[in-house]
């Protein structure tokens, strides 16, 4: 049953082009989180709460998972659905990653605590899977076009799904 749910769920179904920054202006983890949260269509107070929640999550342990990928994430009552933003840094960011290497792609996920906690967990798992595929696709690090970036992500997910069959 889980495999069927997993195969239908795609990260790109929650992502819109306007939620992608291909050249992050920020260089510090805290600023990157703030920059990405600013993309969400929520009010200023909700943004502040999300930023605080995400930074508190980082204090528990870095979400820099290694190999150039970070996945800051949280659940909060200030969002009513799963929201995803992606930021890319060509120069790399210090994120306190597990492998000590700079982060080049940041997947930021925020979800409400209810009613679909499974969606949140599956999305986190999907990002982990996708990060392996992303590293094989240098075009994601080269394109300056968000539409092309999305198309590449979609192809990466399709490749994952074909491998799961």
N, C-alpha and C positions, 0 to 999 in steps of 0.2 A: 504494500500500500504506500509506504513512504517513497519508494522509487517513483511511482506514478506521479505523486504530488511534486516531487523534486524535478522531474523531467518537464513538467508543464510550467513551473515557476521560473521566470527569467528575471534577472536583475534589470535588464533593459526595459521591461514592462513598467518599471517604477521610475525610470530615468527620462528626463526631457533634455533636449539640447541646451536650453537656457540654464540648466543645472550643472553645466560643465564649464570649468575654467581651464583653458589650455596653457596658460602662462600665469601661474600664481604670483601675485605681487609680494606676498608675505614670505618671510624667511624663517620665522620661528613658529614652532608647533602651535602655540596659543593663538597667534595671528592667523595662521592657516585655518584653524577651526573657526575663528570668527569670520574670516573671508568666505568660507563655504556656507556657514549658517546664514550669512546675509543673503544668499540666493533663495532661501525658503520663503514662500509667500505667507509669512506670519508677521504679527505685530512686533514692535520693538521690545516690549516686556517679555514676550515669548522667546525672542531671540536671546535675550540676556539669560533667561532661565536655561535654555538649551546649551548655551556656551558654558555656563557654570556647571551644568550636569556633565557635559563632555569633558571638561577640564578635571572635574572630580574623578571621573572614570579613569582618566590618564594617570592620576595619582596612585591608583591601584596597581598599575602596570601599563607600560607603553603599549599602544595599539599598533606600533610599528612592527609588523609581523616578520619583516625580513625581505630580502631580495627586492628592495626598492618599493615596497608596498606598505601602506598604513591603512587601518580600518577603524578610525574613531567611530564609536557607536554608543547609543543610549536609548532608553525608553523613557518617555515623558508624557504627562497629561496635556502638555501644551501643543501637541500635534494630534491630529485626528486620523492620520493615515501614515503609512510608511513613506518616508521621504529619503531620497538619495541625491547626493551631490558628489561630483568628482572634480578633483583638482590635479593638475599636472605641473611639475616643476622640472625644467630641463637641467637646471644646475644641481638639483637635489637639496633636500632639507634635512636638518638634524632633527630626528624624531625620537631618539632614544630607542632605536630599533633593536630587536633581539640579536641581530647579526652585526650591529654596530655600523651598518652601511647607511648612506643617505637614502631618503625616501624620494621617489620620483612621481608616484601616483598615490593619491589619497582618496579613498572611498569613504564618505561620511554618511552614516545611516542613523536616522532617528525614527522611532516608531512609538505609537501609543502602547501602554501596557496591556490593553485589551482592545478589541475582542479577539485578535488573531496573533497570539504570541508565537505560534508555529511559523507564521509568515516571516517574522523577524529572525528567528533562528535559521530558517531555511535560506533567507537572504544572506545572512552572515556566512553560512556554509558555501553558498553560491559564489560570493566574492572571493573566498579562499580558493575555490576551484578555478575561478576566472583569472585570478592573479597568476597562476601557473601558466595559463594559456597566453596571457598578455605578454609575459616575458619572451615568448617565442615570436612576437609580432612587433618588429622594430618600427613599423609604420605608425603605431599608436604614439610613439615618442617623436615622430617627425611631422605629422600633419598639423596644420594651423586651422583646419576647418572642423567645426564641431559636428557637422552632419557626417563628414567622413569618419570622424572619431567614433560616432555612434554606430555607423555601418560596420566598422571594424570590430567593435564590441559585440554587435549582433552576430557577426561571423564567428567570433571566438566562442560565443555561447552555443551556436549551432554545432561547432566542432566538438564541444564538450558533450552535447546531447547525442551526437552520432556515436561518440566513444562509449556512452553509457548503455547503448543498445546491444 
